Amino acid sequence: MEKNNKILGVDLNVILLGVVCLFPLFKISFNTYLIILWAFGAAILNWKKAHVNLKLKKNLILVASLPFLIIVVSLFYSNDIFHGVEKTIQALPILIFPVVVFLFYDGFKKKEVLFLIMVFSIVCVTHSIYLNYNFLSSGLFGSIGEIRFYNNPFRRIAHQLQWGDLHPTYVTLWYVMAIGFFASRIKKTKNILRVALLVCLILYLSFTILLLSSRIGILALSVIFLINVFFIRSAKIKATLILLLTASFFSALFFTPMLKSRFLQEFKVTKLAPPEGKRHNSINIRVGIYSCAAQIIKENSAFGVGIGDVQHELVRCYGQYNTDAYQLKNYNSHSYYLNVLLFGGIIGFLLFISAFLFFVFVSFRNKDVLYISFLTLILIFMITENILSRNHGVLFFGLFNTIFLNHYKVYANRLFGYIPQFNRKARKNIE
């Protein structure tokens, strides 16, 4: 970064990107304008850099935006082009962030990456305060013991906030990322007061996640804690923390009413088959969805049906079930892995997995706990959610995956064979 463009010691380009990291506080429509303004600002400030090392940049842009390019290709054989274009536009951040960052930004230093994630994490804490204020105002904390799997008012309130519909799963995704950041900072500080503050923030966000009762979110939270524990050098501390985490997880699962209802009771009373009549819940609805997805994938295994026709094919298949569940709400595939197979077939899926294998290799090669945690989050959440089909998920992935890759672009380019040796000077540039 150029030294003459700094505010309070932070590069102006990084500050501009830091403003984008505030996105959880804004409505979806405003986030679109925010990205456009940031892209124009970055281009104006750094237009001279666009042609520098373009050969190296284009490969990183290609691999970082590959999940988006697969969607674009499938658009060409979609029957419903209008719907396909709409879904393609929703995924644009996966292309915009790599193009703008790799063209106009130098490699982020470690402290700049941490600054951006810190901004996002503080925003998550602010966001959770707003969320809990609404819970408190609605008088929900006095009825926690009455929550059942078919009636969770905390999730309902999150959906009905005036500031915008917040899907509990995506809110949980953000909060777990912030928790991963705070946990990684604990190991880097010896100040007792800072450690106490970080622990309090972790507990507070974890408490909010429990209120939202996202099954996949709570699973991801447990995995992120384990990842951070895994990188602790002391075997005794590692074993103790694993024991405490395991005991805490199962205690919460069996003795917290809302978690017990979401993880145990709902499965206990639900037959693992598509819903019938009025007897439907989140589990048997998903069984029906996955059964339909499997049928469609089997019939269109090589290339899929195209991004524009996925929902049409699913709705057509839902018609075979004797229930009104799929008429009450427009259900997507509820798994981004299945979604890729649906619109891109096996070929698209292999390309998609190849891109993520590249990201994972870079993160593990550099032993970056935060990047590993981030990718783990995305990979886990994609099991049950179409993370890269909704604005809140697409923006989150496109932004932070690009930030991490730009920090490690010297390492990443070595995989393309352009930098045979990683010397001290190159290492110094990313520290």
SVG drawing of the C-alpha trace seen along z (x, -y; Angstrom):
<svg xmlns="http://www.w3.org/2000/svg" viewBox="-53 -11 68 53">
<polyline fill="none" stroke="black" stroke-width="0.4" points="0.0,0.0 1.2,-3.5 2.4,-5.3 1.0,-8.7 -2.6,-7.6 -3.1,-6.9 -5.6,-8.0 -4.6,-7.4 -1.9,-5.0 -4.4,-2.9 -4.2,-2.9 -7.2,-4.7 -7.8,-1.7 -8.1,0.6 -10.5,-1.9 -12.7,-1.9 -12.9,1.8 -13.5,1.6 -16.7,-0.4 -17.9,2.6 -17.3,4.8 -20.1,2.9 -22.6,4.6 -24.5,6.6 -25.8,3.2 -27.4,2.2 -30.3,3.3 -29.6,5.5 -30.5,2.8 -28.0,0.4 -25.3,3.0 -25.5,3.1 -24.9,-0.6 -22.1,-0.3 -20.2,2.3 -20.6,0.1 -19.3,-3.0 -16.4,-1.1 -15.5,0.4 -15.5,-3.0 -13.5,-4.5 -10.9,-1.8 -10.6,-2.2 -10.2,-6.0 -7.5,-5.8 -5.5,-3.0 -6.2,-3.0 -2.5,-3.0 -2.1,0.4 -4.6,2.2 -2.0,3.3 0.8,4.2 1.5,7.9 -1.7,8.6 -0.6,12.1 -0.4,13.0 -3.6,11.2 -5.8,12.9 -5.2,16.4 -6.2,15.4 -9.2,13.6 -10.2,16.7 -9.9,19.2 -11.5,16.8 -14.5,16.1 -14.9,19.7 -18.0,20.3 -19.6,17.4 -18.3,18.3 -20.0,21.8 -23.3,20.0 -22.7,17.8 -22.0,20.8 -25.1,22.6 -27.2,19.5 -26.6,20.3 -28.6,23.5 -31.3,22.3 -34.8,22.1 -35.9,19.3 -33.3,16.7 -35.0,14.0 -34.8,15.9 -31.3,17.1 -30.1,13.5 -31.7,12.6 -29.8,15.4 -26.6,14.5 -26.8,10.9 -27.3,12.0 -24.0,13.9 -22.1,10.9 -20.1,10.1 -18.2,13.3 -16.8,11.8 -16.7,8.1 -14.5,8.5 -11.7,10.5 -11.7,8.3 -11.5,5.0 -9.1,6.2 -6.6,8.0 -6.6,5.3 -6.3,2.3 -5.0,3.4 -1.5,4.5 -1.2,7.6 -2.8,7.0 -0.4,7.2 -1.4,9.3 -2.3,6.3 -4.6,5.0 -6.4,8.4 -6.8,8.3 -8.1,4.7 -10.8,5.7 -11.9,8.7 -11.9,6.7 -14.2,4.1 -16.6,6.9 -16.4,8.6 -17.2,5.3 -20.1,4.8 -21.4,8.3 -21.3,7.4 -23.2,4.2 -25.7,6.2 -26.2,8.7 -26.9,5.9 -29.6,4.6 -31.0,8.1 -31.1,8.8 -32.7,5.4 -35.6,6.5 -35.8,9.8 -35.9,8.0 -38.5,5.5 -40.7,8.3 -40.5,10.0 -39.0,13.2 -36.5,13.9 -39.2,14.7 -40.5,17.5 -37.3,19.4 -38.5,22.5 -41.7,22.7 -39.9,22.8 -40.6,25.9 -39.3,26.9 -42.5,25.7 -42.6,22.4 -39.3,20.5 -40.2,16.7 -36.5,15.7 -36.2,16.9 -39.5,15.4 -38.5,11.9 -35.2,12.1 -37.3,12.6 -39.7,9.7 -37.3,6.9 -38.1,3.5 -34.5,3.0 -34.8,6.0 -35.5,9.7 -32.6,11.5 -32.4,15.2 -31.1,16.7 -28.8,19.0 -26.9,16.2 -26.8,14.1 -25.3,17.1 -22.7,17.5 -21.5,13.9 -21.4,14.3 -19.4,17.6 -16.8,15.8 -16.5,13.0 -16.1,15.6 -13.3,17.2 -11.6,13.9 -11.9,13.1 -10.7,16.6 -7.6,16.2 -6.8,12.9 -6.9,14.6 -3.7,16.5 -2.0,13.3 -2.4,11.2 -1.1,11.6 -3.2,8.7 -5.7,10.1 -8.2,7.4 -8.2,7.9 -8.5,11.6 -11.5,11.1 -13.1,8.8 -12.5,11.2 -14.0,14.1 -17.1,12.0 -17.6,11.1 -17.3,14.8 -19.8,15.9 -22.2,13.1 -22.2,13.9 -22.5,17.7 -25.5,16.9 -27.2,15.1 -26.4,18.0 -28.1,20.4 -31.2,18.1 -31.4,18.3 -31.1,22.1 -29.6,22.7 -28.6,26.4 -25.9,26.0 -24.7,22.8 -24.2,24.5 -22.4,27.4 -20.2,24.9 -19.5,23.0 -18.4,26.2 -16.0,27.0 -14.5,23.5 -13.8,23.9 -12.1,27.2 -10.0,25.7 -8.7,23.0 -8.0,25.6 -6.2,27.8 -3.6,25.1 -2.7,24.7 0.7,26.2 0.3,27.4 -1.1,30.9 -2.5,30.5 -4.4,27.3 -5.6,28.8 -7.0,31.9 -8.6,29.9 -10.3,27.5 -11.6,30.4 -13.1,32.0 -14.7,28.7 -16.1,28.0 -17.5,31.6 -19.1,31.4 -20.6,27.9 -22.0,29.0 -23.8,32.0 -25.0,30.2 -26.5,27.4 -28.0,30.0 -29.8,32.0 -30.6,29.3 -31.4,26.2 -35.1,26.3 -34.7,24.6 -31.7,26.7 -33.2,29.9 -36.3,29.2 -34.3,28.3 -31.8,31.2 -33.6,34.0 -37.4,33.6 -38.0,32.6 -36.0,35.7 -37.7,37.9 -41.3,37.1 -40.5,36.8 -40.5,39.7 -37.6,39.4 -39.9,39.2 -41.4,36.4 -44.3,34.6 -47.9,35.7 -50.9,33.5 -50.5,30.9 -47.9,32.9 -44.7,31.1 -41.7,29.5 -38.2,28.4 -37.0,32.0 -39.5,33.8 -39.7,30.8 -36.0,31.1 -36.3,34.8 -38.8,34.0 -36.5,31.3 -33.4,33.6 -35.4,36.4 -36.5,34.1 -33.0,32.8 -31.7,36.3 -34.3,37.1 -33.5,34.0 -29.7,34.5 -30.0,38.1 -32.0,37.0 -29.5,34.2 -26.2,35.5 -23.7,34.1 -24.5,30.4 -27.5,29.9 -30.6,27.9 -29.1,24.4 -29.3,21.7 -32.6,20.3 -34.5,23.6 -33.5,25.1 -36.4,23.7 -38.9,24.5 -37.8,28.2 -37.9,28.4 -41.4,26.9 -42.6,29.3 -41.2,32.2 -42.8,31.0 -46.2,31.5 -45.9,35.3 -46.2,34.9 -49.6,35.0 -49.1,31.8 -49.5,28.1 -46.1,27.5 -44.4,26.6 -47.2,24.2 -46.9,22.2 -43.3,21.2 -40.9,21.3 -38.3,23.8 -34.9,23.9 -32.5,26.9 -31.4,26.1 -27.8,27.3 -25.5,25.4 -23.7,28.6 -27.0,29.9 -27.7,26.5 -24.4,26.7 -25.2,30.2 -28.7,29.0 -27.6,26.1 -24.1,27.2 -24.2,31.0 -21.2,33.1 -18.9,31.0 -19.9,27.8 -19.6,29.5 -16.1,30.7 -15.0,27.2 -16.7,25.8 -14.9,28.3 -11.6,27.6 -11.8,23.9 -12.5,24.7 -9.6,27.2 -7.4,24.4 -8.6,22.1 -8.2,24.8 -4.7,25.7 -3.6,22.0 -5.1,21.7 -3.5,24.9 -0.2,24.3 0.1,21.0 -1.4,22.4 -3.8,19.5 -6.4,20.3 -8.7,17.5 -8.7,18.5 -9.1,22.1 -12.0,21.2 -13.7,19.1 -13.5,21.8 -14.7,24.4 -17.7,22.2 -18.6,21.8 -18.2,25.6 -20.3,26.6 -23.1,24.1 -23.3,25.1 -24.4,28.6 -27.9,27.4 -28.1,23.8 -27.8,22.1 -25.2,19.7 -24.0,18.5 -27.6,17.8 -28.5,15.1 -27.0,11.6 -26.0,12.0 -24.0,15.1 -22.6,14.1 -21.3,10.8 -19.7,12.5 -18.0,15.1 -16.9,12.9 -15.5,10.2 -13.5,12.3 -12.3,15.0 -10.8,12.3 -9.2,10.5 -7.5,13.8 -6.4,14.7 -5.0,11.3 -3.0,11.5 -1.6,14.9 -1.4,14.1 2.4,14.7 1.8,18.2 -1.2,18.7 0.7,17.7 3.4,20.3 0.7,22.9 0.5,21.5 4.2,21.9 5.0,18.2 7.1,17.8 9.4,20.8 11.1,19.4 9.5,17.7 12.3,15.5 12.6,13.3 11.5,10.2 8.3,11.8 7.7,13.0 8.2,9.6 5.6,8.1 2.8,10.0 3.8,9.6"/>
</svg>
